[in-house]
Amino acid sequence: MTVEIINTILELEVYGFSGIAVNKDYAGTAFKLMDKMWQTVKANNLENKGLNIWIYEENEKIFAGVQLSNASKPDTGLERKIVCLKKYAYYKHTGPYNLLKQVGKIMTEEIKNKGFEIVYPHIEIYGHWTNDENKLETELFMALP
């Protein structure tokens, strides 16, 4: 695994819902939030980029959302979150989603071995779905101070 350290600003404007991962059930919480977000997006015919974005924050807070395509956002109840990372670690995982927890641990070790401290937020951007789980792409971002 080769983790890149990037000093170029990454800014994301994401619309969705936030919640607390009770008992650190991040995936279960994020899936519920994501389902609610997609119901709202589809019910309001909002044009979007089609990529699920999960944002992990301090105190077990998680946000599941999507980037919208058009500039006007009707009042739909979706929460707006803007994330700006000035320095971050990046890794693109290609393969099954069930390996992401392990990949995250390895990524964290590599970042620390390079002498960096990891801070929040952490971001996962899930690529477009394919039935071949070995071709699934997930971009991982970890903020650095």
N, C-alpha and C positions, 0 to 999 in steps of 0.2 A: 504494500500500500504506500502510495506517495501522496502525502497531504501537502497542498500548496498553501503558503502564507501570502495573502493578498492585501495590498495597501491601497487598492482602488475602491472608492466609495460604492457600496451597494445600497440602493434605496428601493424598497418595495412598498407599494400601496395595495393593501389586501382588505377584502371585505368578507366577513364571516361572523363567527361567534366564538366567545371565550368561555372558559370554565376552569374549575379546579379538578385536578386528577386525584380524586379521593383514593386513599391507600396506594398512591403512586400508579394508578391504572391509567397511564397516559394514552395507550392505544384505544382502550375502551371509551374513554372520555372523548378523545379526538374523533373517533368514528361517529359517536352520537352528534357531536358538534358539526362534523362534516355533512352528515345526512340532513340535519336541520338546515344547513347553509344551502345545500343543493336543492332542497325542496323550495326554499325561498327564491333562489336564483331562477329555477325553472318556472315557478308560478308567476314570476314577474318578467319572464322572457328577457333576462339581462344577458347581454352579450358578454362573453368572458373568454379568457385564454385557456380554460379547460384543465388547468393544472392545480391539483390539491397542494396547498401550502400549510404546513403545520409549524407553528412558532411556539417554542418552549421558553417560558419565563421563570423568574424566581418564584419560590413558594408554591410549586406544583401547578402554576397557572399555565394553561395551554390555549392556543388560538388556532382554529381551523378555518381556512378561508381560500379565496380565489382572487385573482386579479381580474377586474372588469375591463372590458374593451373600450367602452365609450366614456366620454367625459362627464355626462350628466348622470347622476345616480339618484333615482327616485327614492322616496322615503319608503323603505321596505323593512326596516327593523334590523338590517344588517349593521354590524359594528364595523367601523373603519379603523384600520391599524396601519400606521406608517412606521416602517422599520428602516433605520439608517445605520449601516455598519461601515466604520472607517477602516478597520483592520479586522481580518477574519481568516480562519482556516477553512479550506474548501477541499472536499473530496466528492467525486462522482462514483457512486456505487452502481454497478450493473449486475443484476442478479435478483434472487428472491427477496421479498420483503421480510421474511422471517429471519434473515441474517442481519437486518439493520441494527438490532441491539448490540450484537457482537461487533459489527463494523464500527459502531459508535464508540465502543470501549477501546478498540484498537486505535481508532483515530485519536481519542483522548490521550492515550499513552504516548503516541507518536508526537503529538503537540507538546506535551509536557517534557518529553525527552529532548525536544528542540529548545527547551528553556522558556516556553511561553505559558502564561496563565490563561485559563479559559474563563470567560464571563458569559452572562446571558445577554441576548437571547441566542438560542440554537434554532436553526431553521432546517426543515426538510421540505424540498420541493419534489413532488412525485411526477415523473414523466407520464406521457400518454400510455394508457393501458395496452398491454399485449397479452395474449393467452400464453405465450412462451415466457414463463417466469424467469428464465435465464437471461432474457433481454430487457427486463424491467429496469428502468433508470431512476435513481433517486439522487438528487444533489443535496449534500450535507454542508451546512455552514455553521461555524462556531465562532462567536464574537471573541475578539482579543482586545485587551485594554490598550 
